[in-house]
Amino acid sequence: MFAKAWLIKTLTSPDIQNPCQAKAVIQAAKALGIGKAELKTARKELGIQSFNIRGIQYWHLPNEENDA
């Protein structure tokens, strides 16, 4: 699935602030033709976690060190 691979690459890129603002990820996905449903499915399959700071939602991949 393209969306899943793209999310992994995006959220682990050293050029991207991690955790990343969800809005920026959604906009970039849309620009690539990744639809909301596909993005939601990929996010769920990867276990991407989200949190809010002052009304801004951020996404990040689960920390493998803490999940082991």
N, C-alpha and C positions, 0 to 999 in steps of 0.2 A: 504494500500500500504506500503510495507516494507521500501522503500526508503524514504517515507515521515516521517514515525516514526523514522527511523534511523537518518535523518537529524535533526529533533527536538532534539533527545537525544544527538547527537554530538554537535550541536551548543549551547546547554544549559548546557552541562556538566561542572561542576566546575573544572575538570581536564584538560580542553581544553581552550586555550587562546581564548577569544572572543573579537572582531571579529577574525575569523579563516582564515588562508590563504586558498584561494580557491583550490590551487594546492594540499594541504594536504588533503582536504576533498575529492577531486576527486580521488586521489590515494587510500585513504582508502575505498571509495565506490567501486572502481574497484576491490580491494582485496576481497571484500565481494560478488562480482558478480553483483553489481548494474551497469547497463549499462548507457551510456551517455544520451540516450533518457529518461530513467526512472528517472535519477537524474535531468535532465532538467525540466521534468514535475513536479516532487516533489518540486523543487525549485520555480517554477512559482506558484504552488498552495499555497505554504506557504508564498509567498511574500518576499522571501529572498532577501535582498538588497546587493549590491556589490559596492565597491569603490576601487580605486587604490592609492597606495602610493609608489612612486618611482618605478613604473612598476610592483608592486606586487599587485595582486588582492586579496581582502578580502571579505568574506561573513559574514552576520549576520542576525538574525531574526529581523523583525521590532520591534521597541520599543513600547510595548503595552501602556505604560504610555503616550507617545507622540501621539499615534494614536487614543486615546479615545476622 
